[in-house]
């Protein structure tokens, strides 16, 4: 019997796959537990449309990530911090500060959890690199410039 899986089933297949199983397995286990539906012509058409729409949506998300990656490439983000005369920062620069600086300086809003700062926490002034995973296939690296805040007297 041909069925369409609604959920992942171990040793059988993944969601939205069409597989062949024995009649008893389908009727007594898969259908009652809502793991699958019969692969009728109408259900196959619904599945095909669902897969087509999902591919368009995933393509749009990937294209959006690519456009942000193009903007981030060769970008230098300046982060102004309070520091000692020796160049040691009071506190540290984390991915939260990088996300805020990107929004303030370039109007690029990123999830702070996707930003990975070289060495996790920056505790001294200088040049650093940060990586952003925008999509499972799209990663980009950009420069950070940690500079001392000018004290006005």
C-alpha positions, 0 to 999 in steps of 0.5 A: 500500500502506498502512503504519505508520511505525516511525521518522521517514522524511524526505519521507514521514512521522513515527513512528506515522503511517499513509501510502500508498506504492508496493508496491515501496518498502515491500517493498524499502526500508521493511520490510527496514530496519525503518522501517515495518510493514504497516497490517493491522487488528491493527497498526492496533488496536495503534497506536491503543492505543499512541497512547491510552496515550501521550496519557494519560501525556503528560496526566499529566505536563502535569497534574503540571507545572501543579500545581507551577506553581501552587505556584511562582506568587507564591512568594518564595525566600529565599537566604542568602549571605555578602556584604560590607557594600556588598552584594557576594556572595562568589561568586554565586547560580546555578540550583544554589543556587535549586534547593537553596533550593526543596527546603529551603524548600518541598520542591519538587524541580526539575531545576536545568537547567530553572531560569533565573535573571535575568542567569544569575548573581546577584552582589549582594544584592536582589530577582530573578526566576527562570523555570522551564520545567516542560513545553513548555507550562508556564512559571512565574516566581517571586521570589528574595530574596537576603539577607545571612547574619547573622554571629554573634560 
